[in-house]
Amino acid sequence: MSSGYRIAIDVGGTFTDVVRLDPQSGMLRFEKVPTTPSAPTQGVLAAFVKAEAPLDAVDTFNHGTTLGLNALLTRTGARLAIVSTKGFRDVYLLGRTDRSQSYNFWYRKPAPLVERADTFEVDERSHFDGTVSRELDLADARAVAARIAAGGYDSVAVAFLHSYANPDNERRMRDVLAEVAPGVAVTLSSDLSREYREYERTSTAVLDAYIKPIIRNYLVELGQRLDGGGFAGSFLISRSGGGAMTAASAKEQPANLILSGPAGGVIGAAGFSKLIGQPNLITIDMGGTSLDASLVLDHKPLLHQGATFEGLPINITSLNIHTIGAGGGSIAWLDEGGALQVGPQSAGADPGPAAYGLGGQAPTFTDAALAVGYLGSDTPLGGSLRLDDGLATAALAPLAEQLGMSVRELALGVLAISASKIMGAVRGITVEIGLDPQDFALLAFGGGGGLTAVDVARELGIPKVIIPPGQGAFSALGMLMADVEHDYARTTVGSLDGIDTEQVEQTYLGIEEEARATLLEEGFPVEQQLLVRSLDVRYTGQEHSVSVPAPATGPDFAAEVTLAFTELHLRQYGHTQQVPVEITTFRLRAVGVVDKPEIPLAPKRTEGSAAPFGTRGVLRPDGGVAEYGLYSRESLLAGDRIAGPAVVVEHTATTVMHAGETLTVGDYGELTIDIAGQEAGNE
C-alpha cells in the first residue's frame, strides 16, 4: 500500500466535503469547507488545507464535482453546433415520440440546448451494418468547419447516421474540424455511445459538448494548481455510472461526470453494505442544495441505461439516482395559491441559510431545523460555524405571519414538507418499480441526512436507519472505494435462436482488446484488470431491452441467456411472453482495480456507558416540547446503546431519533436506529 495520503473531495452546491485517509495508520479524517461557486478551484484547494494534507504528501486524489450538472441546470454551458448527416439535420430537434406525459396538462417539452440555426449537415452516409455508401465529402466538410470557425462556437457535436456501426466518417470530420477550426472542442457521438437510436446518441453528444469547455478549463486550471503545489499522484474523477475515470479521460468525455458527486455516496454505500452485512439499502444523501436517493441491491448499486436530464436523454450507463431539491439550504416560500412549499430554490453557499450569519435572509430548512430544536446554537457545524437562533427566527417570521401561525409551527411545517418530498423520492425508486421499502434498511448521510431519516423511515415502514461513520462527508469516502471503470457497447440486433457463439466471442474479444489497451495506458497491469460482459436482450417486437450477465459462449449460451432474461423480465414487469428473444447490444464494463481503504474498527466500550453531555428542548408535532438527550458521536463506542429521544451531534452532521427508538453503535462506528413500531418488518 502507498505511504502518502489518499484524499477524496466532493464539491456540492453548498459545502465541499473532504476525507483524508492515512494508509499507514488507517485513520480517516472528515472535514467540510464552503463551496466557492465563482472560483471552484479555490474551494478544492481550501479542502486540502482544512484536511492538513500537503499536496506533495498526497498519492491519490479522487474528485467529485457538480460543475457540469450546474452548467446544465442553469443553462450556462458552451455555445455549440451540431454537424449531422445530410438530410438528417432535425434529428435532435424532432426527438422521439413519447406518450408518457399524454395526460399531464402542464407538460412542456424541454428546451433544446441547440437551435436549428446552429445545426449543420454534410454529405456522407453509412448503413446500419457499417458499410459506407458515401464517403465524407471533404469539400463540404471544410465549408461547414469554416462556418463553425467563423460563427464563434465553443464546441461542436458530430452525430452521423449509423456511426455506431462505423465511426470512420465522424473521425474524418473531427480531423477536418481540427484543421479548419482548431479552437473548437469536438465531441463525436461514436466516442460516447456505440449504440443505435440516433436521437439518443445525438442528445448524448450535445450534452457532452455543452459542458466540455467548462470541464476542460476547470480540470486544466486545477491540474496546474495541483502541479504547482507539488502534487505528483493519481488524479481521478468520480463518474455517473459508478467508479472513477482519470482526469485525462474526463476532459474528453465530460458527459460521464453529470452525476459525479452523488455517485460517490452510492458506491460507498455498496462497499459499506458488505462490511455491516446489510445487502439491501435505500440511500438518501441530503446536502445543502439537493437530496439524492438511490438503491443498493445485494451489495451492488442499481444501474440503468438511458438516463435523462430534464427530459434530455443521456445514452450512457449511470447509477439509478433520483435527485430532488430538498437540502439544508432549500428555501421555504408560498406558491400562487398561498400554500407552503420548500425548494427547489436554495440559499446555496453564498449567502447560505439565515442562521449562518453570512447575509442570508430567506427562510430555509436549516433555519426551521434550528427553530424546532433538531439543530442548536450550542453545537457548531463543521466545528466552527455557530448557528444564530435570532437570525433564523427573523427569517421565518414574515412567512409565519402570512400564514397566521407561530414561527415554531411554520418550522414544523417546513420539516414535514421536506420529509414528504424525500418520501416521494424514495417511493420513486422502490414502490414505482415494484419494490417494498420495508425490505430495506435506510442508509442516511450528507450534512442533513440524519435530521430527517427517522421521520422518513417511520412513515414508509422501513425497520431501521443506519448512519455511517463520517456521514457528513460520506460521499467523499465512497470515492476512495471507487475503481477506475469504462463502459463499452456494440449494437448488433439479432435473434438468439441459432446464434453463432463464435461470432459472439469474437465480438467480445474485439471490445476487450480495446478495453485492455485503455486500462494499460492508464497504468493498470493485466492483474489489476477486471472485464465484465453483459447483454441487452428483449422479446422480438419490443422497443426496449433489459441487461443480463453474459454467460460463457458454449453450447448452452442461448438457453442460459433466455433463462436469465425470463427471470429478470418477470421480476421487473410481472409477466413473461411466449415470443422469440433477441439480442440488441453487447456490453463490457472494464475495471481498473484500485486499493480500497480499510474502514477502521471503532474502539469498544470496556466500562461505563454512553452518557449525554446535556439536553435540548425539541418541538414535537403535537406542539409540545420534549427534552432530548444530547450525545457527542465522537464519544460513542462500539456496543453503546441509547434510548430515544436523543440528538447525536458530530463534526459534520447531526442525527435525530425520537421516543421509542433505540440506537446501537456498530463495529465500524455506524449508528443503527431501530424504528419504533417497525420491528416486525425487520424479521
N, C-alpha and C positions, 0 to 999 in steps of 0.2 A: 504494500500500500504506500502511496506517496506520502511525503512528510509535510508538505505545505498545506495551508488551509484549503478547504473546499467551501465556496461561497455561492449562495443562491439568492437572487434579488428579484422580487416580484413587484412590478410597478403598477399600482392600482390608481383609481380615479382620485382618491383622497390621500391614502398613505402608501409609502413604499416599504415593503417588508423585506427583511434580510435575515438569513440564517447562516451562521458560521459553524462549520464542523472542523474540529481539530482531530485529524486521523490518529495522532499519537495517543491522545487521552480518550478519544471517543466522545468528548463533551460537545454539546450543542449550545449555541448562544442565539437567542432570538431578540431582534430589535425592530423598531419602526422609526421612520423619518417622514416628514411631509413630502408628498409628491410635488414636483415643480413643473407644472404643465408647460410653462413658457420656455423652460430650459431643461428638457428631460434628462440630459446627461448630468446636470448638477445634482439632482436628487439621487441618482445612482451612485455617484462618487461620494456623496454625503453618507450613503448607507455603508460603504466600505469603512469610512471613518468612524461611524457610530458603532460598528461591529468590531472596531480595533483590528482590522485586517489590512495591513500594509500591502499595496499592490504587488510588491516584489516578493511577498511571502505567500501568494495565492497560486495554487496549482491548477484549480478548475473553477471556472465562473459560469454558473448556469443562470440564465436570464429569462424572465417573462415580462412582456410588455403589452400594453393596450394601445400603443401608438397607432397601429394600423386600424384597429377597431374604432378608436376615437375619430380618426380621419373619415371613416365611412359613416359613423353616426352623425357627424357634424357636416358632412359633405364638403370637406376641405382638402380633398386629395388633389392629384395632379390633373392638369388639362391633358386629355388623352384623345387619341384617334383609334379607329378600328380599320384594319385592312382585311377585306373579305374576298371570296371568290366572285368573279364577275357574274352578276345575275342573282347574287345572294346578299346584297347589301343590307337588307332589312331583317336578317335573321335575329339580331339582338333586340331590335325594337318590337318585332312581332311577338317574340316569346313563344310560349306554348299554351294551348287551351287548358285552362284549369277551372273546374267547376266547383271546387271546394268552398268557394265563397259565394255560391249562387244565391243563397238566402240571406246574405249579410248586406243589408241596405247601405251600410256605412263604408263598405269596402271601396278602396280606391287603389288602382294599380300602382305599384311603387314607381316613383320617378326614376327614369334611366340615368345612368352615370355618363352617358354619351348621347349627344343629339345627332340627328340624321346628317346634318351638315358636316359632322366630324367623322363620318363613315365613308371609307373609300373602297373601291373594288379594283382588282387587277385580273387580267386574263390568265387563268390557269384552271385545271380541273383534274381531279383524281376520282377513281371509282371506289366503291365500298370495299373491294378486295385488295386495294392498294395499287392497282395498275393505273398508270398515268395516261390520260387521254390527251391532255395538253400541257406541255411543259410551261413553266412560268415564263411569260413574255417579259424579257428583261427590259426592253424599252418602256413598256407600260409600267413596270415596277419602278424604274428610275424616275419616271414622271410623277408617280404617286409619292415616292420618297421625297422628291424635290418640293412638292406641295406641302408635305408634312414639315419639312425643314423650314419652309418659309412661313408656316402657319403658327409658329410659337408654341407647338405642342411639347409637353414634358415627356410623354411616353406614348407608346403605341402597342395595341394588342393585335396580333396577327392570328386570324382564325379562318383557315381554309376548309372547304368541304372535304370530309373523309380524311383529314390529315392524321386522324388517329391510326389509320391503316398504313399510311405512308407520309412521313413528315418532311420529305425532301424539298417540296416546293416552299413550305414555310421556312425551312432553313435557308433556302436561297434568297427569300425575301428579307430575312434577317441580315444576310451578307450585304444586300443592296442598301438597306437602311443604315448599316454601319458605315458604308462608303459615302452615301449621299447625305445622311442626317446623323452624323456621329454623336451629337449631343443628346439624342433622344433615347430614353430607356426602351427596351423592346421585350415584350412577353410573347412567346409562342404558345398557342393552346396545346400543342402536342407535347410540350415540355412539362405541362402540368397534368394533362389528362390524355391517356391513350385509349379513350372510350368513345363510343358513339353517342348520339344526341348532340347535334351541332349547337343548339341554343344553349344548353347547359355548359358545354365546353367553351363557347364564346363568352358566356357570362363569367365563368371562372377566370378566363384570361383578362377580361375587363377589370374585374375586382383586383386581380394581381397588379395589373398595370396602373390602376388608380392609386395604389398605395406604394408602389415600388420606389419612386424618387424619394418619398418621405422616409421610408425604412432604410434605404441605402444611405442617405445623408446622415441619418441618426447613427447607424452602425459604423459608418466610416469615422464620424466625429468621436463616438465613444471608443472605438478601437484606437484612435490616435491618442486620446486622453489616457487610456489604459497603458498603451505602449510607453507614453511619456512618463508614467509613474513607475515603470519597471516591471509591468505585468508581462510574463512570458509563458503563461499557462494556456490551457484549453478554454476556448470561449464558445459556449453552447447556448442555443436559444430554444426555449420550450415551444412545441408545435401543437396545433389544434387537435391533431389526431392522437395525442399522447406521445411520450418520448421527447426527444430533442433533435435538433439539427445544428450543424456547425454554422457559425456566423456567416461564413462564405456562402453556404447554400441558402441561408435566409435572405441574403441580398438579392439572389437570383429568383427565389420563389417565395416572396413575402405573403402570398395568399395562405400559406401554411401557418401564419402567425396570428390570424384574425382572432382566434380564441386562445392565444398563447398563455395568458395569465391564468384563466380558470382551469386549464388543462393540468397545471401542476398540482392543484389540490386533489383532483380525481386520481391522478397517478399515485400520489402519496397515500390516498385512501385505500387504493387497491393493495399497495405494499403493506400498509399498516393492518389491513384486514387479516392478512396471513399471520402476523405476529400475535394478534389477540384472538384468533380463532372465530372470527365473525365473517363468514363468506359473503353475506348479502347485506349491503349497506345502501341507504339513501344518504347522499351527502348534500349539505347546504353550506355554502361559503358566503357569508354576509360581510361585505366590506363597507367602505364608506359611501359608495355610489350605487352599487348593484348587489344582487344576490344571484348566485349560480347554483342550480340544483342538478344533481346527476345521480347515476346508479353504479354500484359495483355488484356484479352477479358472479357468484362462485369465484371470488377473489379477482375478477377481471373487470376492467371498466367497460361499459357498454358503448360500442362503436356504431356509427351508422354512416352510410354512403349517401351523398347527395344532400348535404345540409343546405339551408337557405339563410341569407342575411337580409332581413326586412323584405322578404319576398323575392330576392335575387338569388338564384341557385349558385352553389359552390360545389363543383364536382370533384371534391377531394375527401378522403377519409377524415372524419372528425369524431371527437367524443360527443356523446349524446348529452349536451349541456343545455339546460333551459335557463335563460337569463332574464331577470325582471329588474325593474327599477325600484329596489327596496333595500336601501343601505342605511348606514348610520346618518348620512347627510341628506337623506330623502326629505323633501320639503312638504309640509302639510299645507293644504290650500282648499278653497271652496270652488266647486265647479259651477257651471251656469245655473244649475238647479238648486244651488245652496248646500249641496251635500259635501261632506268632508272627504277629501282624497289625500293620499300620501304618495309622493313620487309621480312619475319617474324623474322629475326635476330634482337636482341635487345641489347642495351648497358646496360640494366638492372640497378641494384642499384649500382654496383661496376664494372666499374668506373662511369657509367651513361653518359648522353649526354655531349658533349664537353663544352657546356655553363655552366655546373655546376661547372667547375673548379676543378674537382676531378681526373683529369688524363685522361679522355676520349678524344679520337681523331677522332673517326668515326663520320661522319655527320648523324644527326638524325632528326626526325620530330620536336623535341623541338628546335633544332638549326635553322631549317627552319622557324618555327613559330616566333622565335625571330628576324630573319633577315627580315621577312615580316612586322613585327610590331604588330602581334597578341599578343605576349608577349613583355615585356620590362624590361630592367635592372633597371628601376626606381621603379618597384613594385616587391619585393622579393617573391619567392614562399614559402608557408608554414610559412611566417612571418620572415624567416631568410635567405633563400637561394637566394642570389642575382645573377642573370644570367650575363654572361660575353659576350658582343657583339663581342669582338675581337676574343675570342676562338671559338665562333660559326662560324664566317666568315672564320677563318683559317681552320676549319674542312670541310666547304662546298667548299672552293676554289679549291682544287685539282680536285674534281668531276666536278665542273663547267668548269674548264679549259679543261678537257677531252671532254666535250660535246660542247665546243665552245660557252658558254653563260656566262652571268654575274652571280654572286652569288645570287642576288635577283631573277633573272629569274629561276635559279635552285630551289631556295626556294619555289617559286610559284608552280613549277612542283611537288616538294615533297608533298606539301599540296594537290594538285589536285589528285595525285595518291592515297594518303591516303583516301581522300573523296570518290574516286571511289571504293576503296576496301570496305569502310563502306557501300556505297550504294549497293554493291553486297551482303553483309551480310544481309542488310535489305530486299532486294528483295527475298533472300533465305527463309526468314521466313514469307513473305507476298505473293508476286506475285506467287511464285512457289507452294503455297498451295491454290491459288485461292482467295487471299485477296488483296484489293486495299489499298496501303499506304495512299491515300488521305482520307480514312475513319478513320484515326488515328491521334492523336497528338504524337509528338516525345518528349519523356522524356529523357533528356541527363544528365549524371552525370559522376563521375570519374574525375580525375585531368585534362583530356583533352577533355571531352565530350562537354563542352561549346565552345571549339575552332572550332569545325567542324560541330556542329549540324545545324546551319542556312544554311550552304552551302549544306549539305545533304538534308535537308528538301526542299530547293528551287528546287533542281534537281528532286526530287521524287514527287513534288506536294503536300507535306504534309503542311497543312494550318497553323499549329502553333507548336512552340517549347516551352517546359516547362523545366525550370531549377529549381530543388527542392532546398530547404534550405540545406546548408552543402553539396553541390554537390560533392565536392572532396572526402568526406568520406560517401557518401550516402549508399553504400553497407553495411557499418558497422551499420548505423542507421537502415537499413532494418532487420538486425539480431535481433535487440531489439524487432521487431514486430513478430518474428517467434515463433509459438507454437512448442512444442515437438511432433514429429509425427513418426508413424511406419506404414509401408505398409505390408499387408498380402495378399497372393494369394493362391488359391487352384484350380488346373486344374481338371475339370470334364466335358469332352466333351459329349454333349447330345442334342437331338432335343428339341426345345421349344414346339413343339406340344405334348400335353398330359403330360407335365412336372408335376412331383409330387411336389407341392408347400410346402408340409410339409417337404419333404426331403431338399428342398432349405432352408427353415427356420432353420432346424437342422444344416445344413452345416454352415450357418452364425452364429448361436448361438455358435457352437464349436469354430469358429475363434474368436468371440467376447469374449468368456471366456478367451482365451489365451491373447488377447489384453488387457483386463481389468486388468488381473493379472500383466502384464508387467508395465502398467501405475501406478498401485497401488504401485508396488515395486519402481518406480521412484519418488514417492511422490505426485501423483495426485489422490485425492479422486474422488469418482464417480461423484460428482457435477462439477468437472473440466475436465471430460472426454467427448469427442465427437467421436462417431463412425459413419463413412460414408460408406455405401455399394455401390458397383458398379459391373457391369458385363462386361465381354468381349464377344461380340456377332459377328457372321459372317453369311453369306449365306453358306449353305451346299456346300462343294466343294471348298470354298475359302481357301487360306493359312493363311491370316492374319485377325485379328479381330479389331473391334473398341470398345471402352469402353463407356458404357452408365450408368446413375444412375439407381440403382436397386429400383423398386417400392415395395410397400408393398406386402407381399406374400398372397394376397387374390385371389378371383376368376378371377379378371381382370389382373392378373400378366402377362400372356403370351401376351395379347393384348397390354398392356402398354409398355412392352419391345420391341415388334415388331414395334410399332409406333415410339418410341424414336430412335430405330436403323435405321428405314427407313429415318427419318428426318435427322439424322446425316450423314448417308451414302450419301444421296442426296446432302447435303451441302458440304461434303468433296470431293466427287468424281463425282458429277453432274449427277448421274443416280441411279436408283434402279432396282431390278430384281424380277421376279415372281418365286422365289426359296425359299424353306423352310429355316427357320432361326434356328441356333443352338447356344447354349452357350458353350464357351470353358473354361472360368475361372471365379471363384467368387473372388472378391476383397474387401478388407476392409482397409480403412485408419483410424487409431486410433490416436486421437489427445489429447494431454495433454495441456489444455488451460492455457496460462500464462497471467499475467497482461501486457497490451500493453502501451507503452509510449504515452502520450498525447503531440503531437507537439504543442508548444505554438503559440498563435496568434501573428502576427507581430504588433508592435505599428503603429497606423495610423498617417498620416500627418495631422496636425491641422493648420499649417501655412506655408507659403513659398512653395517652390517646389524643386525637385531634381536638384542639380547643379553639374556640373563636377568639378573635382579638377585640371584638366589640359587637354592637348590634346596630341595626338601621331600621327605621320605620318604612315599610313598603305599603303603598296603597293597593288594596285588593279590589277586584271588580265590583264587589257589593258596596264599595265606598268606605269600608272600614280600613283601619291601619293595623298591620301585623308587624311584630318585631322579628326581623330576620337576623340570624347569626352571621357575622362577618368572618370569613376564613381567608387566610392567605394561601394560595396554591403552592407557593414556594415552600411552605412549612408542612405540607401534607406528605405523608409517606405511604408506600405500598402497604395495602391492608387496612388503611384507615377507613372508617365508616362514619358518615354524617347523616343525621336525620333532618329533613326539611322542617320548616322553611330556612333557607340559607342563601347567602350570596358568597361566591368564591371569586376573589379578585386575584389577578396576576399581572405580570409586567405588560402584557399586550392585549388583554381581553378580560371579560367578566362573564361568569356563569351564574344563572339564577335558577333555583329549584324551590318548589312550594311545599306546603304541609302535606304529609302523607308519602312523600317521595324520599328515597334513600340513595345516597351516593356512596360508591365504593371506589377506592383508589386501586388501580390495577398494577401489574408487574412493571409496566413501562411508564407509569405515572398518569395513565389515562383515567379520566373520571367517568365511571359508568353509573348512570342515574336510572333506577327502576321507577317507571311511571306509575303513580297511584291508580289502582283500578284496572291496570293492564296486565296483571300477572298471567292471566290465562293465555294471552296471546304469546307468551314467552315460552310455552311448553311445546 
